[in-house]
Amino acid sequence: MAKHYDTAYKEVFSYPEFVQQLIEGFIPSEIASMMDFTSLELHSGNYITPLFENKYEDVVWSANVTWEGVTQPVYLYILLEFQSSNDFTMPIRLMHYVACFYDHLIKNKQVRPSEGLPPILPIVLYNGSKDWSAKEDIFEMISPEPPEFLKAHQPHLRYYLVNEKRYTEEELGLKSTPLSGMFSIENAGNSFEDLQRAVDRIVAIIKADPNKERIDKIVTRWIKRHLKYLGAEVNLDKLNSLVEDKDMLAENLEHLVQKERSASRMEGELIGMQKGRMETKRETALNLINMNILTDEQIAQASGLTLADIMALRADTEH
């Protein structure tokens, strides 16, 4: 998909509240329950070496977690994967990225190898049109599965996949956060009618947020990029606030909905006409077959059907 997705989401996830919404809403609850979100700290993601030709946008945060009476930071490595289809090398990429990140921490003397390494939670956020079918642990890529004595010596690294398309509107509706509203907008696809409903929902969520002005600015910048990608004929220069300019946006979206419905009707009429013409050709061919005067080649020429169509029709009549 277009590069704007990576850039737009990278900005969104540069704000701690959206990272918290991702963890609390789309990651297993036992992880969120251990995490102190007031300790969230953003880290640079520009340490990755160019092992792969394509560089994916990534965001790295840390937050303090407590278990067994010990408090320590856990690093959240969020990889934004917004290509049209999934990447089957993702487990290899993540292993490389995590290794580079540990190397970064050591070189910058943020950790001492002799004292151990901090845990990392790799997260892949995906919104491609095709369902994700890539392996989620590099060990699963090793084929055939090695014998028992070799298993312990194979690499293991499992990332957590957040696949936007797998969430239904009902499921997203139970998560009243701006991030869930953004997922709803993306899941609307190219349907401006569905998009209009999704925009209404996210506006309601923003209005109820105690930091609505800040959230409004973040989401507005994001949705402007999204509408531009969709090719929506909306004057985006005048869209400065999703809440304040809701009526203006709704009016433009309604215009787009009407165009969409008109195009759909025209497409339906065209399909109907094509079906009608095909039926006429079939009737003509059947009549000529029943007359048993012309050859199949002549019937095909007279009716406008292919020779294969005529042979199939003749076979049907003989049965």
C-alpha positions in Angstrom: 0.0 0.0 0.0 1.0 3.6 -0.2 3.9 5.0 1.9 1.4 7.5 3.6 0.1 4.7 5.8 3.5 4.1 7.4 4.2 7.8 7.9 0.7 8.6 9.2 0.7 5.8 11.7 4.3 6.5 12.7 3.1 9.9 13.8 0.1 8.5 15.6 2.2 6.0 17.5 4.6 8.8 18.6 2.0 9.7 21.1 1.8 7.6 24.3 -2.0 7.5 24.5 -2.2 5.6 21.2 0.4 3.2 22.3 -1.6 2.6 25.4 -4.8 2.1 23.3 -2.9 -0.5 21.2 -1.7 -2.5 24.1 -4.9 -2.3 26.2 -7.3 -2.9 23.3 -5.5 -5.3 21.0 -2.8 -7.2 23.0 -3.5 -9.9 25.6 -4.8 -8.4 28.8 -2.2 -10.0 31.0 0.5 -7.9 29.4 -1.4 -4.6 29.8 -2.2 -5.4 33.4 1.5 -5.5 34.3 2.4 -2.3 32.5 2.8 1.2 34.0 1.7 3.4 31.1 2.8 6.5 32.9 6.4 5.4 32.4 6.1 5.1 28.6 9.2 6.5 26.9 9.8 6.9 23.2 13.1 5.7 21.7 14.8 6.2 18.4 14.2 3.6 15.7 17.0 4.8 13.4 19.5 2.2 14.4 18.4 -0.6 12.0 21.1 -1.7 9.6 20.1 -2.0 5.9 20.1 -5.8 5.7 16.8 -5.7 3.7 16.1 -3.7 0.6 12.8 -2.4 1.9 12.9 -0.4 5.1 9.7 -0.5 7.2 8.7 2.2 9.6 9.1 1.2 13.2 8.4 2.8 16.5 10.0 1.8 19.8 8.7 2.5 23.3 9.6 1.3 26.7 7.4 0.9 29.8 8.0 -0.4 33.2 6.4 -3.7 34.0 6.3 -5.5 37.3 6.2 -9.3 37.9 7.4 -11.4 40.8 8.1 -8.2 42.8 10.6 -6.9 40.2 10.1 -3.8 38.1 12.0 -3.4 34.9 11.5 -1.9 31.4 10.0 -3.9 28.6 10.6 -2.6 25.1 7.6 -2.4 22.6 8.9 -2.8 19.1 6.0 -1.8 16.8 6.6 -2.5 13.1 4.2 -0.9 10.7 3.5 -3.4 7.9 1.1 -1.8 5.4 1.9 -3.5 2.1 -0.9 -4.9 0.0 0.1 -8.4 1.0 1.9 -10.0 3.9 5.7 -10.5 3.9 6.8 -14.1 4.4 10.2 -13.0 5.5 8.8 -11.1 8.5 10.1 -13.6 11.1 13.6 -13.1 9.7 13.2 -9.3 9.6 12.0 -9.2 13.2 14.9 -11.3 14.4 17.3 -9.0 12.7 15.6 -5.9 14.0 15.5 -7.1 17.6 19.2 -8.2 17.4 20.1 -4.7 16.1 18.1 -3.1 18.9 19.9 -5.1 21.6 23.2 -4.1 19.9 22.1 -0.5 20.0 21.3 -0.7 23.8 24.7 -2.3 24.5 26.7 0.2 22.4 25.0 3.1 24.0 25.7 1.6 27.5 22.0 1.4 28.3 22.4 -2.2 29.3 25.3 -4.4 30.4 25.4 -7.9 28.7 26.8 -9.4 32.0 23.6 -8.3 33.8 21.2 -9.6 31.2 19.0 -8.1 28.5 15.6 -6.5 28.9 12.5 -8.2 27.4 11.1 -7.0 24.0 7.6 -7.4 22.7 7.7 -7.3 18.9 4.3 -6.1 17.4 3.4 -6.2 13.7 0.5 -3.9 12.8 -1.0 -5.0 9.5 -3.9 -3.7 7.4 -3.3 -5.3 4.0 -6.3 -6.6 2.0 -5.0 -10.2 2.0 -5.3 -12.2 5.2 -1.9 -12.6 7.0 -0.5 -16.1 6.4 3.2 -15.6 7.1 4.7 -17.5 10.0 4.7 -15.7 13.3 7.8 -17.4 14.7 11.1 -18.0 12.8 11.2 -21.5 14.2 8.1 -22.3 12.2 9.9 -21.4 9.0 12.4 -24.3 9.5 11.2 -27.1 7.3 11.1 -30.0 7.6 10.9 -29.8 11.4 14.3 -30.8 12.8 14.8 -33.9 14.9 14.4 -33.6 18.7 18.1 -33.2 19.5 18.4 -30.2 17.1 15.2 -28.3 18.2 16.9 -26.7 21.2 19.5 -25.2 18.9 17.1 -23.5 16.5 16.2 -19.8 16.7 12.9 -18.7 18.3 11.3 -15.3 18.1 7.5 -14.8 18.0 6.0 -11.5 17.2 2.5 -10.5 18.1 0.3 -9.7 15.1 -2.4 -7.1 15.1 -4.4 -7.6 11.9 -6.9 -4.8 11.6 -9.0 -6.6 9.1 -9.8 -9.5 11.5 -11.8 -7.2 13.8 -15.5 -6.9 13.1 -17.3 -3.6 13.5 -19.1 -5.1 16.6 -15.7 -6.0 18.1 -14.3 -2.5 17.4 -17.4 -1.0 18.8 -16.6 -2.5 22.2 -13.3 -0.6 22.2 -14.3 3.1 22.5 -10.9 4.5 21.7 -9.7 6.8 18.9 -7.5 3.9 17.6 -10.4 1.5 17.3 -12.2 4.3 15.4 -9.2 4.6 13.0 -9.4 0.9 12.4 -13.1 1.2 11.6 -12.3 4.0 9.1 -9.7 1.8 7.4 -12.0 -1.2 7.4 -14.5 0.8 5.5 -12.3 0.4 2.5 -13.3 2.4 -0.5 -17.0 2.7 0.5 -17.7 6.3 1.3 -21.0 5.3 2.8 -19.3 3.0 5.4 -16.6 5.7 5.8 -19.3 8.3 6.7 -20.6 6.0 9.5 -17.0 5.3 10.7 -16.3 9.1 10.8 -19.4 9.7 12.9 -18.3 7.1 15.3 -14.8 8.4 15.8 -16.1 12.0 16.2 -18.3 10.8 19.0 -15.3 9.0 20.6 -13.2 12.2 20.4 -15.9 14.4 21.9 -16.0 12.1 24.9 -12.2 12.1 25.4 -10.9 14.3 28.3 -8.1 15.4 26.0 -10.3 15.9 23.0 -8.5 18.9 21.5 -5.2 17.1 21.4 -6.7 13.9 20.1 -8.8 15.8 17.5 -5.6 17.3 16.0 -3.8 13.9 15.9 -6.7 12.1 14.3 -7.5 15.0 11.9 -4.0 14.9 10.5 -4.3 11.1 10.1 -7.7 11.2 8.4 -6.6 13.9 5.9 -3.8 11.5 4.7 -6.3 8.7 4.6 -8.8 10.7 2.5 -6.1 11.9 0.2 -5.1 8.3 -0.4 -8.7 7.3 -1.2 -8.9 10.1 -3.7 -11.8 11.7 -2.0 -12.8 15.0 -3.6 -12.7 16.9 -0.3 -11.1 20.3 0.2 -8.6 19.0 2.8 -7.1 22.5 3.3 -10.2 23.5 5.1 -10.3 20.4 7.3 -8.6 21.5 10.4 -10.7 19.8 13.1 -12.6 16.6 12.7 -15.0 17.7 15.4 -15.4 21.4 14.4 -15.5 20.7 10.7 -17.7 17.5 11.0 -20.6 19.1 9.1 -18.4 20.2 6.2 -16.8 16.8 6.0 -20.2 15.1 6.3 -21.5 17.2 3.4 -18.6 16.3 1.2 -18.9 12.6 2.2 -22.6 12.6 1.4 -21.8 14.0 -2.1 -19.3 11.2 -2.5 -21.8 8.6 -1.3 -24.3 9.8 -3.9 -21.7 9.5 -6.6 -20.8 6.1 -5.3 -24.5 5.0 -5.4 -24.9 6.5 -8.9 -21.8 4.6 -10.1 -23.1 1.4 -8.5 -26.5 1.8 -10.3 -24.7 2.5 -13.6 -22.6 -0.6 -13.1 -25.6 -2.7 -12.2 -27.5 -1.4 -15.3 -24.4 -2.2 -17.5 -24.2 -5.7 -16.1 -27.9 -6.1 -16.7 -27.6 -5.0 -20.3 -24.6 -7.3 -20.8 -26.6 -10.3 -19.4 -29.6 -9.4 -21.6 -27.4 -9.3 -24.7 -25.9 -12.7 -23.7 -29.3 -14.2 -23.3 -30.4 -12.9 -26.7 -27.3 -14.5 -28.3 -28.0 -17.8 -26.5 -31.6 -17.8 -27.7 -30.6 -17.1 -31.2 -28.0 -19.9 -31.1 -30.5 -22.4 -29.6 -33.0 -21.7 -32.3 -30.4 -22.2 -35.0 -29.2 -25.4 -33.4 -32.8 -26.8 -33.2 -33.3 -25.9 -36.9 -30.3 -28.3 -37.6 -29.4 -26.5 -40.8 -26.1 -24.6 -40.1 -22.8 -25.9 -38.9 -21.5 -24.9 -35.4 -19.1 -22.5 -37.0 -21.9 -20.7 -38.9 -24.1 -20.6 -35.8 -21.2 -19.0 -33.8 -20.8 -16.4 -36.5 -24.5 -15.7 -36.7 -25.1 -15.5 -33.0 -21.9 -13.7 -31.8 -21.0 -16.5 -29.4 -17.8 -18.5 -29.5 -17.5 -21.9 -31.1 -16.9 -23.4 -27.6 -20.2 -21.8 -26.4 -22.1 -23.3 -29.3 -20.6 -26.8 -28.7 -21.6 -26.5 -25.0 -25.2 -25.5 -25.9 -25.5 -28.3 -28.4 -24.3 -30.8 -25.7 -26.9 -29.5 -23.3 -29.7 -29.8 -25.9 -28.7 -33.4 -26.7 -29.0 -34.3 -23.0 
